[in-house]
């Protein structure tokens, strides 16, 4: 089914997007330690369309080499998620946000059992930005129209790489919020007992780049669900693969 999301093409699309996201965005004011990470999810205009900007990590980094990500990294001791995400974006692509809207309501827990916070904001018109990429961290950047992301999600099977003990620890760390935390805990416990599960994936517009997957895809999916659930966009459930 094709969703009608024509509002994202209008002249007031930016304010509508911000207003739709606002009720579900929060301000994580706590000071974080180096065991946490934060990324910035950059909304921008390109050729009058609202896009998300992604980076491709270089092949020389120690982890997640060559993968698609949002600008971000590890927190410095005592930083907030917002401070980390803005600092990392400035270091990686040389851009500061013109608007910071808030953060996704809860962090994503990585395979290393680290909390990764997602801060959302607007960085302006891509044509007007003077990007300065960090050659050690960023191979290149690209953008994808938000409307295209809405229609292009697919699912892919992944092997369960966590041990049972890691899944139990993750279940214990799930934060309480309005999205039925007990149901989420039970879902985590259920998935911990299977060998494979499905995750959201978005195609990259560059043929030589990998797909947008993993933590970046999860955050993209959460953002899209918040903005487009009234238009019928379905929240991805980490449904186990058929046995």
N, C-alpha and C positions, 0 to 999 in steps of 0.2 A: 504494500500500500504506500503510495506517494503522499507525504505529508504536505499540507498547505502551510508554508512558512513564509509567505510573501511579505510579511511585515519586516523581515530582516533586510529587505531591499529598499525600503522607504527612506525618505530624507531624514526622518527622525529615528532611524533604526538604532543608533547608538544609545539614545536616551531610553528607548523601549527595552533594549537589552539590559542596560544597567538597572532599570526598574524591575525587570523580571528576576534578575539575579539577587537584588538587594535583600529580600526577606530571608534568603538562605545563606547569605555571606555573613561572616562574623569577624571580629577583631581579636586574634589570639595575642593577648597582652603579656602573657607570661614570658619571662626570660628563659631562654633555652640553653641547653648545653651542647657540646660538640657531638653528642650522640644523636642529635636531630638534624634534619636537612629541610630546606625550603626552596621552592621554585616559583618563578613568576610566570603566569599564564598571560602572554601579551595579546591583547586585542588591538588590531590596527585597521586602518582603511588602506585598500589597494585598488586602484581604478574604481573608486567610489563604492566598493563592496567591503563589508566587514569581514575580516580574516582573523585567524589565529596564526601567530608566528612561531615556527619551530626551528631548532638548531640541529645540525648533525655534528656529533662529537668526533674529534679527530681520532685517528688510528693509534696515536702515541700515548693516549691517556691510560692510566693504570686499570681503570674499570669502565664497563659499558662502552668500550671502544666502538666507534662507528655507528652508534645507535642514535635514534631520533629522540630529542628531549626538549623540554622547556629550559630556558636559562635558569640556573640555580646551582646549589651546592650545600656544603656543610655549614652549619651555624658556627659562628664564633661564640665563645663563652659569653653569656649574658645578653645576646642579641634576641630580638623578637623575630618571629617568622617574617613579618613585613620587612624589617631591616635587612635580614639575610637575603631575601629574594631580590630586593632592589639593588643591594651591593653586588650580588652575583651577576645580575643582568648588566649592570654598568661595566663590570669587569669583562664579561664575555662578549657583549655586542656593542658596548659603548653608548647605551641609551638609558635614560631615566624615564619613568612613566610620567605622563602629564596628568593622569588620574589613577588613584588607587581605590578600588571599590571594596576590598575586603578579602577574606580568605574562605576557601571551602570549609564547611562546618566541622569536618574532622580530617585528620591527616590520613594518608595512605601508609600502610606499614609495608616496608620493602622486604625482599627476601632475606636481607641481613637483619631483620627485626628492628629497623630504624623508622621512626616517625618522619614522614615527609609531608610538609605543609604546602598547600597551593594557594598563592596569592594571585588575585585577578585585578587587572587594570587595563587602561588604554594608553597606548604609546604614540598615537598620532597617525598621520598619513605616511605610508612607507616611502612614497616618492620624496617627501620632505626630510626624511631622517638621514642623518649622516652616520651610518653604521660603522663601527670600528671593531672588527672581530678580533678576538684573542687568538693568535695563530696556534698557541699551544692547546687550546681547548675546543675551538669551533672551526670545523672544516668549511661550512657554509650555512646559510639560513634559507628558509623558504616559507611561504605562506599558503594557507588553504582557506578558501572562502567558507565561512561558517555554514552557509546553506548547503554547500557541498558535503561538509562533514556530517550534517544531519542525515543525508541520504546514503552515505557510503559505508557506514559501519557494517562490519561482518564479524563473525566469531571464529575462533581458532582453538583447537585443542592444545593443551599444554600438559606436560608431565608434572606431577606433584613433586616439587623439589624440597619441600620442607619435611622435617621429621615429625612424627606424631607429637613429640614434646614441644617443638616449635609452634605447632598449631594450637596446642593447649595454652602456651604462653600468650600467643596472639589473641585467643579468645578471652583471656583474662584481662587484656589491655584495651579491649574495645570500649570506647567512651560512650556514655549514656547521652542520647539526644532523642529527638522526636521520631526517629525512624525505627522504632521498635528495637532497641538494643538487644533484648533477649532473643528475638528472632535471628538477629545477625550473629550472635554468639552461637546459637544452635546450628546455623548454616555453616559457620566456620568449623565447628566440631564434626559436622556431617562430611564436609569436603575433605577433612583431614584423614578420613578413612578410605578414600578412593585413590586410584592411581593417576587419573587424568581429570581435568576440568576445562571449561570453556572460558575464554577471556575476550573482551572487545578488542577489535583491531580496526585501524583506519588505513586506507591505502595512501602511500606517498605519491605526490604528483610528479616526482622525479624517478624515472624508470630505474636508475642505477642506485637509488637509495632503498634501504629496507623500509618495511611498513612501519607505521606508528603503532607501537604495541607496548605491553608492560605497564609500568606505572604511568607513563605519559598518556597512554590510551585510556586508562582508568580515570585519570583526572579530566581528560577531554570529554569522556562519556558523562561524568558527573555534571560538568558544566552544561553540556547540551541538554541533559535531562531537566536540570533546573530551569533553563531558558525555554524549552520547547515541550514540556510535559503537557501543557494545555493544548498543544497542537497534535498530541498523540504519540510523541516520542517516548518509547518504553525504556524504563531503567533496566540496565543489564543486570541480570542475576547470575552470580557465579555458579551456574548450573553444572553439575557433574556430567561428564560425557556418558552416553548410554553404555552399559556394560554388556 
